């Protein structure tokens, strides 16, 4: 897991991008407040990609299916969740079924607190939906103390693949 301190520059950029409305039917907060955390998660992933020296494009502003294209063809969608503290292996991450047909290769999961963002790990999109280490929840189910609003698949942070292994995938390309 990688931890970055949230900079004032990241926070200001995320606040400028915030629209004040939901992106789609799976947006949990009516006013789209999660957009700020989502943008900060994307910025942290961009920093990690840059630190690793990968060739990438940040395309989130013009694409609904993914946020980054790495090595000209690997599409990453960053999934960020607001949190009050550092993530633990038993915490959960979710992707709603409305995003099952996304045109991406990888989900990369981050947690965002008021001061830090954590890059927790990743799962290939096809593996996520195949369900080997993911589980289905329906709208109304209570999972991890949270009432699901939409049908989704969820997994545990401890079951995510470490970023070092994603790094190896990029090197192999």
C-alpha positions as CSV (number, residue, x, y, z in Angstrom):
1,X,0.0,0.0,0.0
2,X,1.2,3.4,-0.9
3,X,0.4,6.5,1.2
4,X,0.6,10.1,-0.1
5,X,-0.1,13.3,1.8
6,X,-2.8,15.4,0.1
7,X,-1.3,18.6,-1.1
8,X,-3.0,22.0,-1.2
9,X,-2.5,22.0,-4.9
10,X,-4.4,18.6,-5.3
11,X,-7.2,19.8,-3.0
12,X,-7.6,23.1,-4.9
13,X,-7.6,21.3,-8.3
14,X,-10.2,18.8,-7.1
15,X,-12.4,21.6,-5.7
16,X,-12.2,23.4,-9.1
17,X,-13.3,20.3,-10.9
18,X,-16.2,19.6,-8.5
19,X,-19.6,20.0,-10.3
20,X,-22.0,20.0,-7.4
21,X,-24.1,17.3,-9.1
22,X,-24.3,13.5,-9.5
23,X,-22.4,12.1,-12.5
24,X,-24.8,9.1,-12.9
25,X,-27.3,6.9,-11.1
26,X,-24.6,5.1,-9.1
27,X,-23.2,8.3,-7.5
28,X,-24.0,7.8,-3.8
29,X,-24.1,11.4,-2.7
30,X,-26.7,13.5,-4.3
31,X,-24.5,16.5,-4.7
32,X,-21.6,14.5,-6.1
33,X,-19.4,15.3,-3.1
34,X,-17.3,12.2,-3.8
35,X,-15.9,13.8,-6.9
36,X,-13.4,15.7,-4.8
37,X,-12.0,12.5,-3.2
38,X,-12.2,10.8,-6.6
39,X,-10.1,13.5,-8.2
40,X,-7.6,13.4,-5.4
41,X,-7.3,9.6,-5.8
42,X,-6.7,10.1,-9.5
43,X,-4.0,12.7,-8.8
44,X,-2.3,10.3,-6.4
45,X,-2.3,7.5,-9.0
46,X,-0.9,10.0,-11.6
47,X,1.9,10.8,-9.1
48,X,2.7,7.1,-8.6
49,X,2.8,6.5,-12.4
50,X,5.1,9.4,-12.9
51,X,7.4,8.3,-10.1
52,X,7.6,4.9,-11.7
53,X,8.5,6.5,-15.0
54,X,5.5,5.0,-17.0
55,X,4.3,6.6,-20.2
56,X,0.7,7.6,-19.5
57,X,-2.1,10.0,-20.3
58,X,-4.6,11.3,-17.8
59,X,-8.0,11.2,-19.7
60,X,-10.5,11.4,-16.9
61,X,-12.0,14.7,-18.0
62,X,-13.0,13.4,-21.4
63,X,-13.7,9.7,-20.7
64,X,-16.4,8.0,-18.5
65,X,-14.9,4.5,-18.6
66,X,-11.3,5.1,-17.4
67,X,-9.0,7.7,-16.0
68,X,-5.6,6.7,-17.4
69,X,-4.1,5.1,-20.4
70,X,-0.7,3.6,-19.6
71,X,1.8,2.5,-22.3
72,X,-0.6,3.7,-25.0
73,X,-3.2,0.9,-24.4
74,X,-3.7,-0.2,-20.8
75,X,-6.8,1.5,-19.4
76,X,-7.1,2.1,-15.6
77,X,-10.2,3.3,-13.8
78,X,-9.5,4.6,-10.3
79,X,-12.0,3.8,-7.7
80,X,-11.8,6.1,-4.6
81,X,-13.6,5.9,-1.4
82,X,-13.8,8.5,1.4
83,X,-12.5,7.2,4.7
84,X,-11.9,8.5,8.2
85,X,-8.6,6.6,8.6
86,X,-6.0,4.3,7.0
87,X,-7.6,1.3,5.3
88,X,-7.3,-2.1,6.8
89,X,-7.3,-5.5,5.1
90,X,-10.8,-6.3,6.2
91,X,-12.3,-3.0,4.7
92,X,-14.3,-3.3,1.5
93,X,-14.2,-1.8,-1.9
94,X,-17.2,-1.8,-4.3
95,X,-18.0,-1.4,-8.0
96,X,-21.7,-1.1,-9.0
97,X,-23.0,-3.4,-11.7
98,X,-23.9,-0.4,-13.8
99,X,-20.2,-0.2,-14.5
100,X,-19.7,-3.8,-15.5
101,X,-19.5,-2.9,-19.2
102,X,-16.8,-0.2,-18.7
103,X,-14.2,-0.2,-21.4
104,X,-11.2,-0.5,-19.0
105,X,-8.6,-3.1,-18.1
106,X,-7.9,-2.5,-14.5
107,X,-9.6,-1.1,-11.4
108,X,-7.1,0.6,-9.1
109,X,-8.6,1.3,-5.6
110,X,-7.7,4.2,-3.4
111,X,-9.0,5.5,0.0
112,X,-9.0,9.2,0.7
113,X,-9.0,10.8,4.2
114,X,-8.9,14.4,5.0
115,X,-5.0,14.4,4.9
116,X,-3.9,11.3,3.0
117,X,-4.7,9.2,0.0
118,X,-3.8,5.5,0.0
119,X,-3.2,3.4,-3.1
120,X,-4.4,0.1,-1.9
121,X,-4.1,-2.3,-4.9
122,X,-5.8,-3.4,-8.1
123,X,-7.8,-6.1,-9.8
124,X,-8.2,-6.7,-13.5
125,X,-11.7,-5.8,-14.6
126,X,-12.4,-9.2,-16.0
127,X,-11.3,-10.9,-12.8
128,X,-13.4,-8.5,-10.7
129,X,-16.6,-9.5,-12.6
130,X,-15.7,-13.2,-12.7
131,X,-16.0,-13.2,-8.9
132,X,-13.1,-15.3,-7.6
133,X,-12.4,-12.8,-4.8
134,X,-15.5,-10.6,-5.2
135,X,-19.0,-11.0,-3.9
136,X,-22.4,-9.8,-5.0
137,X,-24.6,-7.5,-3.0
138,X,-28.1,-6.4,-4.0
139,X,-29.7,-3.0,-3.4
140,X,-30.9,-3.1,0.2
141,X,-28.3,-5.6,1.5
142,X,-26.3,-4.5,4.5
143,X,-22.6,-5.1,3.8
144,X,-19.9,-3.8,6.2
145,X,-22.6,-1.8,8.1
146,X,-23.6,0.0,4.8
147,X,-27.0,-0.4,3.1
148,X,-26.2,-0.9,-0.5
149,X,-28.2,1.4,-2.8
150,X,-27.5,-0.4,-6.0
151,X,-26.5,-3.9,-7.0
152,X,-22.7,-4.2,-6.8
153,X,-19.7,-6.5,-6.4
154,X,-17.4,-6.0,-3.5
155,X,-14.1,-7.3,-2.2
156,X,-11.8,-6.9,0.7
157,X,-8.8,-4.6,0.6
158,X,-6.6,-7.5,1.7
159,X,-7.6,-9.4,-1.5
160,X,-6.5,-6.7,-3.8
161,X,-3.3,-7.3,-5.8
162,X,-0.3,-5.2,-4.7
163,X,0.8,-2.3,-7.0
164,X,4.2,-3.9,-7.5
165,X,2.5,-6.6,-9.6
166,X,0.7,-4.0,-11.7
167,X,4.1,-2.4,-12.2
168,X,5.4,-5.7,-13.6
169,X,2.5,-5.9,-16.1
170,X,3.5,-2.4,-17.4
171,X,7.1,-3.4,-17.7
172,X,6.2,-6.5,-19.6
173,X,4.2,-4.5,-22.3
